[in-house]
Amino acid sequence: MMMPPGKSRRGDSARDAAEAAFKSVTKKPVEAVPEARKVPGVKSIVSLRLDQDVLEYFQEGGPGWQERINEALRKAAGK
């Protein structure tokens, strides 16, 4: 009887045990992902969908409209 490639007459239990032992000693422990350091005052670039009338309201005040939106959002967030 022909054995399929990679199979032995002894069975796979010895090979499986050896592979399991090898994997257990060579596996790197899972390390916790470090938290990103928060730097105060750093802004993030985001894409935000606003109603056209809301955008126009903030832009009517001229330059600085993005800061005014940020201030309104901070106030709404209780910050």
N, CA, C and O atoms as CSV, one atom per row, in Angstrom:
chain,resi,resn,atom,element,x,y,z
A,1,MET,N,N,0.844,-1.178,0.000
A,1,MET,CA,C,0.000,0.000,0.000
A,1,MET,C,C,0.888,1.239,0.000
A,1,MET,O,O,1.823,1.337,0.795
A,2,MET,N,N,0.601,2.169,-0.876
A,2,MET,CA,C,1.401,3.392,-0.999
A,2,MET,C,C,0.925,4.403,0.037
A,2,MET,O,O,-0.276,4.583,0.240
A,3,MET,N,N,1.879,5.058,0.687
A,3,MET,CA,C,1.551,6.089,1.677
A,3,MET,C,C,1.536,7.443,0.961
A,3,MET,O,O,2.392,7.689,0.111
A,4,PRO,N,N,0.596,8.313,1.281
A,4,PRO,CA,C,0.594,9.656,0.691
A,4,PRO,C,C,1.868,10.394,1.072
A,4,PRO,O,O,2.444,10.129,2.127
A,5,PRO,N,N,2.316,11.325,0.218
A,5,PRO,CA,C,3.530,12.087,0.537
A,5,PRO,C,C,3.414,12.769,1.894
A,5,PRO,O,O,2.374,13.343,2.214
A,6,GLY,N,N,4.468,12.710,2.684
A,6,GLY,CA,C,4.497,13.370,3.978
A,6,GLY,C,C,3.954,12.521,5.109
A,6,GLY,O,O,4.011,12.932,6.268
A,7,LYS,N,N,3.430,11.352,4.801
A,7,LYS,CA,C,2.886,10.463,5.837
A,7,LYS,C,C,3.907,9.372,6.129
A,7,LYS,O,O,4.674,8.985,5.248
A,8,SER,N,N,3.917,8.885,7.337
A,8,SER,CA,C,4.809,7.799,7.692
A,8,SER,C,C,3.995,6.661,8.272
A,8,SER,O,O,2.825,6.833,8.617
A,9,ARG,N,N,4.618,5.496,8.379
A,9,ARG,CA,C,3.913,4.336,8.937
A,9,ARG,C,C,3.674,4.512,10.429
A,9,ARG,O,O,2.740,3.934,10.984
A,10,ARG,N,N,4.519,5.312,11.082
A,10,ARG,CA,C,4.374,5.510,12.524
A,10,ARG,C,C,3.157,6.355,12.861
A,10,ARG,O,O,2.730,6.388,14.015
A,11,GLY,N,N,2.603,7.028,11.891
A,11,GLY,CA,C,1.474,7.904,12.160
A,11,GLY,C,C,1.969,9.323,12.388
A,11,GLY,O,O,3.174,9.576,12.406
A,12,ASP,N,N,1.063,10.215,12.557
A,12,ASP,CA,C,1.418,11.626,12.704
A,12,ASP,C,C,1.471,12.069,14.152
A,12,ASP,O,O,1.782,13.231,14.414
A,13,SER,N,N,1.186,11.209,15.087
A,13,SER,CA,C,1.129,11.649,16.478
A,13,SER,C,C,2.493,12.127,16.976
A,13,SER,O,O,2.560,13.112,17.712
A,14,ALA,N,N,3.574,11.458,16.595
A,14,ALA,CA,C,4.907,11.892,17.026
A,14,ALA,C,C,5.260,13.224,16.390
A,14,ALA,O,O,5.801,14.113,17.047
A,15,ARG,N,N,4.948,13.357,15.099
A,15,ARG,CA,C,5.238,14.613,14.398
A,15,ARG,C,C,4.402,15.746,14.989
A,15,ARG,O,O,4.917,16.838,15.229
A,16,ASP,N,N,3.108,15.488,15.226
A,16,ASP,CA,C,2.231,16.513,15.790
A,16,ASP,C,C,2.721,16.956,17.170
A,16,ASP,O,O,2.702,18.145,17.487
A,17,ALA,N,N,3.154,16.004,17.979
A,17,ALA,CA,C,3.652,16.324,19.316
A,17,ALA,C,C,4.916,17.164,19.221
A,17,ALA,O,O,5.087,18.124,19.972
A,18,ALA,N,N,5.804,16.802,18.294
A,18,ALA,CA,C,7.049,17.559,18.124
A,18,ALA,C,C,6.760,18.978,17.640
A,18,ALA,O,O,7.357,19.934,18.133
A,19,GLU,N,N,5.854,19.118,16.684
A,19,GLU,CA,C,5.507,20.454,16.177
A,19,GLU,C,C,4.857,21.295,17.270
A,19,GLU,O,O,5.146,22.485,17.389
A,20,ALA,N,N,3.990,20.695,18.062
A,20,ALA,CA,C,3.334,21.432,19.145
A,20,ALA,C,C,4.361,21.886,20.178
A,20,ALA,O,O,4.284,23.007,20.680
A,21,ALA,N,N,5.322,21.017,20.495
A,21,ALA,CA,C,6.363,21.390,21.463
A,21,ALA,C,C,7.215,22.515,20.913
A,21,ALA,O,O,7.555,23.449,21.640
A,22,PHE,N,N,7.565,22.437,19.635
A,22,PHE,CA,C,8.382,23.479,19.014
A,22,PHE,C,C,7.650,24.815,19.008
A,22,PHE,O,O,8.226,25.847,19.353
A,23,LYS,N,N,6.378,24.793,18.614
A,23,LYS,CA,C,5.597,26.026,18.558
A,23,LYS,C,C,5.447,26.659,19.934
A,23,LYS,O,O,5.461,27.884,20.057
A,24,SER,N,N,5.304,25.835,20.971
A,24,SER,CA,C,5.094,26.390,22.313
A,24,SER,C,C,6.322,27.128,22.826
A,24,SER,O,O,6.185,28.076,23.599
A,25,VAL,N,N,7.524,26.714,22.414
A,25,VAL,CA,C,8.731,27.383,22.907
A,25,VAL,C,C,9.221,28.473,21.964
A,25,VAL,O,O,10.063,29.284,22.351
A,26,THR,N,N,8.714,28.512,20.737
A,26,THR,CA,C,9.171,29.534,19.793
A,26,THR,C,C,8.152,30.635,19.584
A,26,THR,O,O,8.435,31.610,18.888
A,27,LYS,N,N,6.975,30.503,20.170
A,27,LYS,CA,C,5.929,31.509,20.003
A,27,LYS,C,C,6.251,32.730,20.856
A,27,LYS,O,O,6.545,32.612,22.045
A,28,LYS,N,N,6.191,33.905,20.232
A,28,LYS,CA,C,6.425,35.145,20.964
A,28,LYS,C,C,5.194,35.474,21.793
A,28,LYS,O,O,4.070,35.320,21.315
A,29,PRO,N,N,5.389,35.926,23.033
A,29,PRO,CA,C,4.223,36.321,23.831
A,29,PRO,C,C,3.564,37.561,23.223
A,29,PRO,O,O,4.236,38.434,22.674
A,30,VAL,N,N,2.268,37.616,23.331
A,30,VAL,CA,C,1.526,38.753,22.807
A,30,VAL,C,C,1.769,39.946,23.727
A,30,VAL,O,O,1.536,39.886,24.934
A,31,GLU,N,N,2.244,41.026,23.120
A,31,GLU,CA,C,2.517,42.236,23.900
A,31,GLU,C,C,1.366,43.217,23.719
A,31,GLU,O,O,0.791,43.327,22.636
A,32,ALA,N,N,1.043,43.916,24.778
A,32,ALA,CA,C,-0.008,44.921,24.697
A,32,ALA,C,C,0.464,46.074,23.812
A,32,ALA,O,O,1.625,46.479,23.858
A,33,VAL,N,N,-0.454,46.584,23.015
A,33,VAL,CA,C,-0.130,47.711,22.152
A,33,VAL,C,C,-0.053,48.961,23.026
A,33,VAL,O,O,-1.008,49.281,23.735
A,34,PRO,N,N,1.080,49.672,22.981
A,34,PRO,CA,C,1.182,50.872,23.815
A,34,PRO,C,C,0.205,51.943,23.349
A,34,PRO,O,O,-0.039,52.110,22.154
A,35,GLU,N,N,-0.342,52.654,24.308
A,35,GLU,CA,C,-1.261,53.745,23.975
A,35,GLU,C,C,-0.498,54.875,23.308
A,35,GLU,O,O,0.639,55.180,23.668
A,36,ALA,N,N,-1.143,55.484,22.335
A,36,ALA,CA,C,-0.542,56.621,21.664
A,36,ALA,C,C,-0.451,57.774,22.659
A,36,ALA,O,O,-1.386,58.040,23.414
A,37,ARG,N,N,0.684,58.444,22.642
A,37,ARG,CA,C,0.858,59.575,23.552
A,37,ARG,C,C,0.054,60.747,23.024
A,37,ARG,O,O,0.121,61.091,21.844
A,38,LYS,N,N,-0.703,61.349,23.919
A,38,LYS,CA,C,-1.524,62.486,23.536
A,38,LYS,C,C,-0.765,63.773,23.831
A,38,LYS,O,O,-0.333,64.024,24.956
A,39,VAL,N,N,-0.619,64.567,22.797
A,39,VAL,CA,C,0.058,65.848,22.941
A,39,VAL,C,C,-1.022,66.924,22.935
A,39,VAL,O,O,-1.810,67.002,21.993
A,40,PRO,N,N,-1.067,67.756,23.980
A,40,PRO,CA,C,-2.107,68.780,24.025
A,40,PRO,C,C,-1.969,69.774,22.879
A,40,PRO,O,O,-0.865,70.168,22.505
A,41,GLY,N,N,-3.115,70.170,22.332
A,41,GLY,CA,C,-3.127,71.191,21.294
A,41,GLY,C,C,-2.886,70.673,19.894
A,41,GLY,O,O,-2.865,71.464,18.952
A,42,VAL,N,N,-2.703,69.370,19.720
A,42,VAL,CA,C,-2.463,68.821,18.393
A,42,VAL,C,C,-3.812,68.603,17.715
A,42,VAL,O,O,-4.738,68.066,18.323
A,43,LYS,N,N,-3.917,69.016,16.476
A,43,LYS,CA,C,-5.152,68.872,15.715
A,43,LYS,C,C,-5.044,67.657,14.801
A,43,LYS,O,O,-3.959,67.311,14.334
A,44,SER,N,N,-6.175,67.022,14.556
A,44,SER,CA,C,-6.251,65.892,13.635
A,44,SER,C,C,-7.038,66.315,12.409
A,44,SER,O,O,-8.023,67.047,12.512
A,45,ILE,N,N,-6.600,65.854,11.256
A,45,ILE,CA,C,-7.319,66.135,10.021
A,45,ILE,C,C,-8.400,65.074,9.866
A,45,ILE,O,O,-8.124,63.875,9.905
A,46,VAL,N,N,-9.642,65.537,9.688
A,46,VAL,CA,C,-10.767,64.622,9.512
A,46,VAL,C,C,-11.628,65.092,8.350
A,46,VAL,O,O,-11.565,66.248,7.933
A,47,SER,N,N,-12.422,64.183,7.846
A,47,SER,CA,C,-13.418,64.527,6.841
A,47,SER,C,C,-14.758,64.502,7.554
A,47,SER,O,O,-15.097,63.512,8.203
A,48,LEU,N,N,-15.514,65.562,7.441
A,48,LEU,CA,C,-16.752,65.694,8.192
A,48,LEU,C,C,-17.839,66.199,7.265
A,48,LEU,O,O,-17.633,67.168,6.535
A,49,ARG,N,N,-18.982,65.560,7.287
A,49,ARG,CA,C,-20.110,66.005,6.459
A,49,ARG,C,C,-21.019,66.884,7.315
A,49,ARG,O,O,-21.533,66.461,8.350
A,50,LEU,N,N,-21.201,68.117,6.851
A,50,LEU,CA,C,-22.071,69.072,7.545
A,50,LEU,C,C,-23.161,69.516,6.595
A,50,LEU,O,O,-22.967,69.546,5.380
A,51,ASP,N,N,-24.312,69.860,7.157
A,51,ASP,CA,C,-25.363,70.455,6.325
A,51,ASP,C,C,-24.846,71.778,5.778
A,51,ASP,O,O,-24.106,72.490,6.455
A,52,GLN,N,N,-25.239,72.104,4.549
A,52,GLN,CA,C,-24.743,73.312,3.887
A,52,GLN,C,C,-25.059,74.564,4.692
A,52,GLN,O,O,-24.223,75.464,4.779
A,53,ASP,N,N,-26.267,74.642,5.292
A,53,ASP,CA,C,-26.622,75.843,6.048
A,53,ASP,C,C,-25.760,75.992,7.304
A,53,ASP,O,O,-25.450,77.112,7.709
A,54,VAL,N,N,-25.372,74.872,7.923
A,54,VAL,CA,C,-24.510,74.934,9.102
A,54,VAL,C,C,-23.127,75.430,8.695
A,54,VAL,O,O,-22.551,76.286,9.366
A,55,LEU,N,N,-22.600,74.902,7.613
A,55,LEU,CA,C,-21.297,75.333,7.128
A,55,LEU,C,C,-21.304,76.820,6.782
A,55,LEU,O,O,-20.380,77.549,7.143
A,56,GLU,N,N,-22.339,77.265,6.088
A,56,GLU,CA,C,-22.439,78.678,5.719
A,56,GLU,C,C,-22.502,79.571,6.956
A,56,GLU,O,O,-21.923,80.658,6.966
A,57,TYR,N,N,-23.202,79.118,7.999
A,57,TYR,CA,C,-23.299,79.890,9.233
A,57,TYR,C,C,-21.913,80.179,9.804
A,57,TYR,O,O,-21.604,81.317,10.157
A,58,PHE,N,N,-21.081,79.137,9.892
A,58,PHE,CA,C,-19.744,79.325,10.459
A,58,PHE,C,C,-18.833,80.092,9.512
A,58,PHE,O,O,-17.969,80.841,9.969
A,59,GLN,N,N,-19.005,79.924,8.196
A,59,GLN,CA,C,-18.149,80.619,7.245
A,59,GLN,C,C,-18.509,82.097,7.102
A,59,GLN,O,O,-17.681,82.888,6.651
A,60,GLU,N,N,-19.727,82.484,7.478
A,60,GLU,CA,C,-20.139,83.890,7.393
A,60,GLU,C,C,-19.258,84.779,8.256
A,60,GLU,O,O,-19.084,85.960,7.953
A,61,GLY,N,N,-18.705,84.231,9.318
A,61,GLY,CA,C,-17.852,85.007,10.211
A,61,GLY,C,C,-16.454,85.246,9.650
A,61,GLY,O,O,-15.636,85.902,10.295
A,62,GLY,N,N,-16.169,84.722,8.457
A,62,GLY,CA,C,-14.870,84.928,7.836
A,62,GLY,C,C,-13.853,83.895,8.286
A,62,GLY,O,O,-14.212,82.825,8.777
A,63,PRO,N,N,-12.580,84.225,8.113
A,63,PRO,CA,C,-11.514,83.286,8.489
A,63,PRO,C,C,-11.643,82.859,9.951
A,63,PRO,O,O,-12.083,83.631,10.803
A,64,GLY,N,N,-11.254,81.631,10.215
A,64,GLY,CA,C,-11.361,81.092,11.563
A,64,GLY,C,C,-12.598,80.240,11.755
A,64,GLY,O,O,-12.897,79.822,12.873
A,65,TRP,N,N,-13.334,79.973,10.661
A,65,TRP,CA,C,-14.576,79.220,10.777
A,65,TRP,C,C,-14.338,77.802,11.283
A,65,TRP,O,O,-15.185,77.254,11.988
A,66,GLN,N,N,-13.203,77.197,10.938
A,66,GLN,CA,C,-12.913,75.845,11.419
A,66,GLN,C,C,-12.705,75.847,12.939
A,66,GLN,O,O,-13.146,74.930,13.632
A,67,GLU,N,N,-12.039,76.872,13.444
A,67,GLU,CA,C,-11.838,76.984,14.889
A,67,GLU,C,C,-13.173,77.201,15.601
A,67,GLU,O,O,-13.386,76.689,16.700
A,68,ARG,N,N,-14.067,77.960,14.970
A,68,ARG,CA,C,-15.380,78.184,15.581
A,68,ARG,C,C,-16.188,76.887,15.628
A,68,ARG,O,O,-16.892,76.625,16.604
A,69,ILE,N,N,-16.088,76.082,14.581
A,69,ILE,CA,C,-16.763,74.771,14.608
A,69,ILE,C,C,-16.164,73.910,15.716
A,69,ILE,O,O,-16.894,73.238,16.445
A,70,ASN,N,N,-14.845,73.928,15.844
A,70,ASN,CA,C,-14.177,73.145,16.885
A,70,ASN,C,C,-14.638,73.598,18.273
A,70,ASN,O,O,-14.905,72.766,19.140
A,71,GLU,N,N,-14.730,74.910,18.482
A,71,GLU,CA,C,-15.187,75.429,19.773
A,71,GLU,C,C,-16.620,74.991,20.064
A,71,GLU,O,O,-16.936,74.626,21.197
A,72,ALA,N,N,-17.490,75.023,19.050
A,72,ALA,CA,C,-18.891,74.616,19.232
A,72,ALA,C,C,-18.968,73.121,19.561
A,72,ALA,O,O,-19.781,72.708,20.388
A,73,LEU,N,N,-18.133,72.322,18.921
A,73,LEU,CA,C,-18.137,70.891,19.183
A,73,LEU,C,C,-17.583,70.589,20.591
A,73,LEU,O,O,-18.084,69.701,21.282
A,74,ARG,N,N,-16.554,71.331,21.002
A,74,ARG,CA,C,-16.007,71.144,22.354
A,74,ARG,C,C,-17.081,71.486,23.405
A,74,ARG,O,O,-17.230,70.779,24.402
A,75,LYS,N,N,-17.813,72.560,23.170
A,75,LYS,CA,C,-18.857,72.974,24.097
A,75,LYS,C,C,-19.948,71.899,24.152
A,75,LYS,O,O,-20.429,71.555,25.231
A,76,ALA,N,N,-20.337,71.367,22.976
A,76,ALA,CA,C,-21.362,70.317,22.940
A,76,ALA,C,C,-20.893,69.043,23.622
A,76,ALA,O,O,-21.701,68.291,24.169
A,77,ALA,N,N,-19.567,68.796,23.590
A,77,ALA,CA,C,-19.003,67.600,24.228
A,77,ALA,C,C,-18.779,67.816,25.716
A,77,ALA,O,O,-18.399,66.882,26.422
A,78,GLY,N,N,-19.005,69.014,26.199
A,78,GLY,CA,C,-18.822,69.295,27.623
A,78,GLY,C,C,-17.377,69.496,28.008
A,78,GLY,O,O,-16.995,69.232,29.148
A,79,LYS,N,N,-16.577,69.952,27.085
A,79,LYS,CA,C,-15.136,70.148,27.358
A,79,LYS,C,C,-14.826,71.607,27.578
A,79,LYS,O,O,-13.673,71.964,27.819
